[in-house]
Amino acid sequence: MRKIFKIIGPLVLLIGIILIIVGFIDFFSSITKPTPPTKFYFFFISFPLIFVGFVLNSIGFNKTNKQKTPTKKCPSCGAINKNNEDNCPYCDYSLKE
């Protein structure tokens, strides 16, 4: 599923950026002309597309570490050994099994 998000996310983001550029160009080019802008609504469509593109990119390219390092609890003092050492760092009790 993340492979799909890696493809769709940048594509939706790119479409949103293109639409916002077209909307701005249409709006600012109509200032010098007597006609009102005709593609200015692209500007409003682009913001949700850019948001969705960012969300899909964050899901697709987010690196999650699913592996948790096992921890040992000292039976003597109750301290948690996060570094997986053989001896307790507080009371020096042997944690070897």
Secondary structure as GFF3:
##gff-version 3
##sequence-region A 1 97
A	DSSP	alpha_helix	2	29	.	.	.	ID=ss1
A	DSSP	alpha_helix	41	61	.	.	.	ID=ss2
A	DSSP	beta_strand	72	73	.	.	.	ID=ss3
A	DSSP	beta_strand	80	81	.	.	.	ID=ss4
###
